Amino acid sequence: MRIEAWAPTRDGCIRQAVLGTVESFLDLESAHAVHTRLRRLTADRDDDLLVAVLEEVIYLLDTVGETPVDLRLRDVDGGVDVTFATTDASTLVQVGAVPKAVSLNELRFSQGRHGWRCAVTLDV
């Protein structure tokens, strides 16, 4: 599955990629956050950060059965704090295949004249 996202900022683009990923397999229309999960992630490059955030989404789903309905990123010394607003995935209607991994093949994440764009392939 291929996800493409764009936004004026790097963090906004990552947010859109996460929400696009989740909406590809769950109906978020009636979803509301019931938990908050804070993760500190480190990455040497912006595309590594995108992968790390998406891998955390898959990890949360696999380990605690939760999926983000929103998220916020904040730069901190030595990394990025990601605050996931999550809900129990089992309460949502599944509409597609659940991603199992983030592929590094043809990964793109860059800033241009009109903001940030990313494209990432997810293995299902």
LOFI-849293 format. One record per residue (C-alpha): residue number from 1; residue in one letter; y negated, z negated, x negated. Coordinates in Angstrom, 2 decimals. Each point is the difference from the previous one (the first is absolute). Layout:
resi:NUM&resn:A&north:Y&up:Z&east:X
...
//
This chain:
resi:1&resn:M&north:0.00&up:0.00&east:0.00
resi:2&resn:R&north:-3.44&up:0.90&east:-1.35
resi:3&resn:I&north:-3.09&up:-2.10&east:0.74
resi:4&resn:E&north:-3.54&up:1.17&east:-0.69
resi:5&resn:A&north:-3.08&up:-2.16&east:0.42
resi:6&resn:W&north:-3.69&up:0.09&east:-0.80
resi:7&resn:A&north:-2.98&up:-2.36&east:0.19
resi:8&resn:P&north:-3.38&up:-0.56&east:-1.65
resi:9&resn:T&north:1.40&up:-2.76&east:-2.25
resi:10&resn:R&north:3.16&up:-0.57&east:-2.03
resi:11&resn:D&north:0.93&up:-3.06&east:2.01
resi:12&resn:G&north:-0.66&up:1.80&east:3.27
resi:13&resn:C&north:2.28&up:2.83&east:-1.07
resi:14&resn:I&north:2.80&up:-2.42&east:-0.87
resi:15&resn:R&north:-0.50&up:-1.70&east:3.38
resi:16&resn:Q&north:0.27&up:3.34&east:1.82
resi:17&resn:A&north:3.14&up:0.91&east:-1.98
resi:18&resn:V&north:1.63&up:-3.30&east:0.97
resi:19&resn:L&north:-0.91&up:0.30&east:3.67
resi:20&resn:G&north:1.10&up:3.64&east:0.05
resi:21&resn:T&north:3.30&up:-1.01&east:-1.53
resi:22&resn:V&north:0.60&up:-2.77&east:2.54
resi:23&resn:E&north:-1.06&up:2.20&east:2.92
resi:24&resn:S&north:2.51&up:2.63&east:-1.11
resi:25&resn:F&north:2.86&up:-2.29&east:1.01
resi:26&resn:L&north:-1.47&up:-2.67&east:2.32
resi:27&resn:D&north:-2.29&up:0.19&east:3.04
resi:28&resn:L&north:-2.94&up:-2.28&east:-0.88
resi:29&resn:E&north:-1.88&up:0.51&east:3.27
resi:30&resn:S&north:0.82&up:-3.47&east:1.36
resi:31&resn:A&north:0.36&up:-1.72&east:-3.39
resi:32&resn:H&north:-2.01&up:-3.03&east:-0.98
resi:33&resn:A&north:0.15&up:-2.09&east:-3.14
resi:34&resn:V&north:1.93&up:-3.26&east:0.12
resi:35&resn:H&north:0.30&up:-0.70&east:-3.74
resi:36&resn:T&north:-2.07&up:0.46&east:-3.13
resi:37&resn:R&north:1.66&up:0.81&east:-3.31
resi:38&resn:L&north:-1.98&up:-0.06&east:-3.24
resi:39&resn:R&north:1.34&up:1.86&east:-3.03
resi:40&resn:R&north:-1.59&up:0.40&east:-3.43
resi:41&resn:L&north:0.93&up:3.39&east:-1.40
resi:42&resn:T&north:-0.71&up:1.44&east:-3.42
resi:43&resn:A&north:-0.20&up:3.64&east:-0.95
resi:44&resn:D&north:-1.33&up:1.90&east:-2.98
resi:45&resn:R&north:-1.14&up:2.97&east:2.10
resi:46&resn:D&north:-1.09&up:0.64&east:3.57
resi:47&resn:D&north:3.14&up:1.98&east:0.84
resi:48&resn:D&north:2.13&up:-2.89&east:-1.30
resi:49&resn:L&north:-1.90&up:-2.31&east:2.36
resi:50&resn:L&north:0.72&up:2.31&east:2.94
resi:51&resn:V&north:3.71&up:-0.06&east:-0.84
resi:52&resn:A&north:-0.01&up:-3.80&east:-0.44
resi:53&resn:V&north:-1.62&up:-0.57&east:3.40
resi:54&resn:L&north:2.40&up:2.38&east:1.77
resi:55&resn:E&north:2.98&up:-1.61&east:-1.75
resi:56&resn:E&north:-1.23&up:-3.39&east:1.22
resi:57&resn:V&north:-0.06&up:1.36&east:3.57
resi:58&resn:I&north:3.65&up:1.05&east:-0.35
resi:59&resn:Y&north:0.87&up:-3.35&east:-1.61
resi:60&resn:L&north:-1.60&up:-1.99&east:2.85
resi:61&resn:L&north:1.92&up:2.02&east:2.54
resi:62&resn:D&north:3.31&up:-0.40&east:-1.85
resi:63&resn:T&north:-0.31&up:-3.70&east:-0.81
resi:64&resn:V&north:-1.85&up:-1.62&east:2.91
resi:65&resn:G&north:0.05&up:2.71&east:2.66
resi:66&resn:E&north:-3.79&up:0.22&east:0.12
resi:67&resn:T&north:-2.26&up:3.01&east:-0.11
resi:68&resn:P&north:-3.74&up:0.23&east:-0.65
resi:69&resn:V&north:-2.32&up:0.76&east:2.90
resi:70&resn:D&north:-2.99&up:-0.21&east:-2.33
resi:71&resn:L&north:-0.80&up:-0.87&east:-3.60
resi:72&resn:R&north:-2.87&up:-0.80&east:-2.30
resi:73&resn:L&north:-0.21&up:0.55&east:-3.75
resi:74&resn:R&north:-2.22&up:-1.96&east:-2.37
resi:75&resn:D&north:-0.36&up:0.49&east:-3.74
resi:76&resn:V&north:0.63&up:-3.18&east:-1.97
resi:77&resn:D&north:0.25&up:-0.76&east:-3.67
resi:78&resn:G&north:3.21&up:1.63&east:-1.20
resi:79&resn:G&north:0.97&up:1.69&east:3.23
resi:80&resn:V&north:-0.59&up:0.58&east:3.68
resi:81&resn:D&north:0.54&up:-2.50&east:2.79
resi:82&resn:V&north:1.48&up:1.69&east:3.04
resi:83&resn:T&north:-0.17&up:-1.91&east:3.27
resi:84&resn:F&north:2.48&up:1.40&east:2.51
resi:85&resn:A&north:-0.47&up:-0.84&east:3.69
resi:86&resn:T&north:3.60&up:0.33&east:1.21
resi:87&resn:T&north:2.11&up:-0.13&east:3.12
resi:88&resn:D&north:3.71&up:-0.22&east:0.70
resi:89&resn:A&north:1.26&up:3.59&east:-0.25
resi:90&resn:S&north:2.77&up:-0.67&east:2.52
resi:91&resn:T&north:-2.62&up:-0.43&east:2.75
resi:92&resn:L&north:-1.21&up:3.59&east:-0.45
resi:93&resn:V&north:1.51&up:3.27&east:1.18
resi:94&resn:Q&north:1.57&up:1.99&east:-2.83
resi:95&resn:V&north:-1.16&up:3.63&east:0.12
resi:96&resn:G&north:1.31&up:1.37&east:-3.30
resi:97&resn:A&north:2.08&up:-0.56&east:-3.11
resi:98&resn:V&north:-0.80&up:-3.13&east:-2.00
resi:99&resn:P&north:-1.03&up:0.68&east:-3.62
resi:100&resn:K&north:2.31&up:-1.41&east:-2.67
resi:101&resn:A&north:-1.93&up:0.82&east:-3.18
resi:102&resn:V&north:-3.17&up:1.55&east:-1.41
resi:103&resn:S&north:0.58&up:3.18&east:-1.99
resi:104&resn:L&north:-2.07&up:0.69&east:-3.09
resi:105&resn:N&north:0.62&up:3.71&east:0.40
resi:106&resn:E&north:-3.24&up:1.87&east:0.79
resi:107&resn:L&north:-1.97&up:-3.23&east:0.38
resi:108&resn:R&north:-3.75&up:0.64&east:0.19
resi:109&resn:F&north:-2.89&up:-2.44&east:0.24
resi:110&resn:S&north:-3.49&up:1.01&east:-1.08
resi:111&resn:Q&north:-3.70&up:-0.29&east:0.67
resi:112&resn:G&north:-1.99&up:3.11&east:0.83
resi:113&resn:R&north:-3.39&up:1.01&east:1.33
resi:114&resn:H&north:0.88&up:-1.12&east:3.53
resi:115&resn:G&north:1.84&up:-3.22&east:-0.81
resi:116&resn:W&north:3.58&up:-0.89&east:-0.81
resi:117&resn:R&north:3.16&up:1.93&east:0.90
resi:118&resn:C&north:3.65&up:-0.82&east:-0.49
resi:119&resn:A&north:3.35&up:1.60&east:0.68
resi:120&resn:V&north:3.30&up:-1.80&east:-0.42
resi:121&resn:T&north:3.62&up:0.72&east:0.84
resi:122&resn:L&north:2.16&up:-2.72&east:1.53
resi:123&resn:D&north:3.79&up:0.08&east:-0.07
resi:124&resn:V&north:1.54&up:-0.76&east:3.39
//
